[in-house]
Amino acid sequence: MQRARAALACAADDTNAAIARALGVHLDTVRRWRKRFAAEGLAALEDQPRPGRFRRYGPDVHLAIVATITSPAG
């Protein structure tokens, strides 16, 4: 939602500092978003993959674990 608001503010030619202040984010964050908007357009609003370890288990295994843990012992 913040990225969408930033995109609208960028389209209105607001300054990076004004956008950062209005959204409560760091100035460098707005600079990064503005650069992404210029390069990718509306696709920049989507989340990008983040670094880190891949999930060990898929969603089915995760749901089975949660179901087992939260079910009453019987």
KARALIN-V416304 format. One record per helix or strand of 2 or more residues. SS is the DSSP state (@ for helix, = for strand). FROM is the first residue (numbers start at 1). LEN is the number of residues. If there is no record, write none. Layout:
# KARALIN-V416304
SS:FROM:LEN
SS:FROM:LEN
This chain:
# KARALIN-V416304
@:2:10
@:16:8
@:27:19
@:59:12
